[in-house]
Amino acid sequence: MSPHTTTADDIGEATARLLLEAGAVRVSHGQPFVLAAGWASPVYVDCRLLIGQPGWRRRATELAAAAVEQRLAPGRIQAIAGAETAGIPFAAWLADRLELPLRYVRKRPLGIGHNAQVEGGPVDGLDVLLMDDLTTDAGSKIGFARGLRAAGATVTQALTIFYHRVFPGADERLARDGLTLHALASWDDILRADRGQWLSPGDRDAIELFLADPVAWSTRHGGRSAPGPRPAVRRESY
């Protein structure tokens, strides 16, 4: 890890540059993406592309480790749990880097019993960091945290590669559930890091128009217009 990559802004810009370099920020000027939370968007951030190349996944792991070291007290986290599915490889690399036990948590229980949603070993009495790739409105993060808690874990912290941080109710939902979300990057970081290198002027305009009022943009393009039941999705995100 570079000694200069120490502040939240440093980590955010470095993560944003990594996502842009990997081609993970995908803009559609036609059919919108509909995220799993039901919101329509002209842009999709595919963090899973970072899994494919050794250099990208090493850098993502370095940035995640730097965020943990910066934001959480030493020794606080006793295990890392990857969220099914894309959170699992990121959690595994981070657990190796920090020399911590690894678990993974399913989207829903499989079978019955105290530990029906958690794999890899018990979590009773452990302070567990939940790890995932992407956060949209935080609904799935809360579900994963509750699954870990039902198995006996203490879960108050979650880490995600990218957080949209633009859809209503997400921060309030996290606060109500006692979950603090640490994101390596969000939209401010993407726009600051790009500097015209990866996004075309048309792509940047489309993103900025969307970010000016994501709810109105989603409503106009057939997605959600407010928090509530999720409509059918065309492509999965979180």
N, C-alpha and C positions, 0 to 999 in steps of 0.2 A: 504494500500500500504506500503510495506517495505520501511523504510527510506533509504535503500541502493539502491533501484531501482529508481535512479534519473537521470543517464546519458543515452545518446542515446544507448551506448553499453550495459548498464544494461537492458534497456527495450528490446533491440534487442535479447539479450541472453535469457531473461526470456520468451519472446514470442516464440522464437525458441524451447525452452524446452517444453513449453506448447503444441506447434504443434506436436513435436515428441512424447510426452507422449500420446496425443490423437490419435496417429496413422494417423495424417493428411498428413504426407510425405510418399507418396506411389510410390514405384519404380517398373517399369515393365522391366523385362529382355527379354520380347518377343515383342508383339505388342506395339508400342509406343502410348502414349497419343497424341491426336491432340487437342490443345487448341483452344478456340473459335476464337482467333486471327489468327489461321491457322498454328501456329508453332508446329512442332512435338517435343516431349520431352519424355525422359525415365522416367520422374518423374512428379507427379501431387500433388499439395498441396491443400488439401481439407479443407479449413478453416471452412466450414459449419459444420464439425464434432464438433466444439467448441460449437455450439448452443445446442447440445443434453444434456449435463451434467451441472448441476447447478454450480459445482466448476469450471469447465472450462470456462463457460461464465462469471462468476463473475471475474475470473482472467483476462480474455480478456478485460473486461470492466475497471478494475483497471489499466491495462497497457495502454489502450487507453486514459483514463483520465489523467494519468501521462504524456503521450506524449503531450496532448493538453496543460496541465499546463506548461510543460517545453518549448514548442516550439512556443506557441502563446501568445500574450500579453493579460493580464487579461481584460475581458470585450469585447474583439475584436469580438468574435463569438456571434451572436444573435439567431441563430437557427442551428439545425443539420438536414440534409436531408439524409435519407438512400437511396441507389441506389437499384432499383429493381434487383433481389429479395433478395439475401443474405445479402446485406448491410442494409436492413430494421431492422432486429432484433438487430444487433450490434449498429445501430444508436439509436434505442429506449432505449437500456440499457444505452448508453453513455449520451443521453439527460436526462434521469432520474438522473443519477449520477451527472451531471453538472447543473441540474435544468434549462434546456433550452427547448424552444419549439421544437417540432419534426414535420418534414415533410417527405414525400418520393417522389422520382422522378422516373417516368417510363422510360423504354428504348426508348419509342416513344410516341408521343402525342396520347391521347385517346379523340376523338372528336375534337372540335375546340375552339378557344378562347385564351385569354391571359394566362390562367393558365392550359392549356390542358394537360401538362405533369407532373404537380405537384399536390400532394394530401396532405390533412391534414390542409389546411388553406393557406392564402396568404403569399407570400414571398416578396412582393413589399418593397423595401427599406431596407431589412434585409441583414446583412452580414452572409452568410450561409456556414457552413462547410459541405462538401460532404463526406459521409462515405460509404465505400464498403469493401468487404472481401478480394479481391485479385486483383492485377494489373499485367497484362502481358505486353502489349505494349502501354497501356494508351488510346487506342482509345475509349473505352466505357466511361472512366472517362470524356473525353472531351465532348462526347455526352451528358452525364448527366449534366455537368456544363453548357453547352449551353442551355439545357432545363430549368434549374433554372434561368439562366440569361434572357431568353425570358419571364419568368414570373415576372421579375423585381428585382431579387435578385442580390446581389454582391457575386460572388464566385471566390475567389482566392486561397483557401486552400482545399485540399482533404486529407483524412486519410484512410489508408488501412491497414489491418492486415499483409498482405504479399505482397511484390513487387519482381518480378523476377529480375528486373534490369539488364537483360542480352541481351535483344533483341534490335536491332538497331532502332534508331529514337524516342524512347519513351521519353527520357528526352528533346530532341529538340522539340518534338510535344507539350509537356506540357508547355515548355517555350514560344513557339509561341502563345499558347492560354492563357497565363497569369495565369497558374495554378501551384501552388506548391504542390507537393505530399509528404506527410509525411507517411512513412511506419514504422510499428512497428518492422518488421523483413524482412531480405532478405537472400540470399544464404550464405553470409559470416557468418551470425548469426547462421544458421542451422549447418553449418560445424564446427563452433567453439563450439557450445553448445553440440553437440552429444557425443564427446569423447568416441566413441565406444559403447555407452550404448543402442542405439536404432537402428542404421543403421549397417547392416552387412558390412564386408570389401568389398563384391561384390557390395552392394548398393552404398557405398561411392565411389568406383571406377567408377561406372556407372554415378553418378552425376558429379564427377570431370571431366570425359571425355566429358560429355555434356557441362559443363561450360567452358571448354577450348576453344570451338568454337561452340556456340549454333546454329549459322546459318548453318554451314557445317553439323552439326549433323541433323538438321531439314531437310536439302536438301537431305541427304542420305536416310532418312527414310520417304520420301513422303510428308513432310510438306512444309511450305513456304521456299523460298530461299532468299527473299528480301521483304521489305515493298511493299504492293500492294493489289490487290483484295484477299479476303479471300476464300480459298478453303472450300469444305464441311468439317464439323467437325464430329468427332466421340463422343466427350465428351465435355461438356461445361466448360469453364473457362473464365477468364477475363484478 
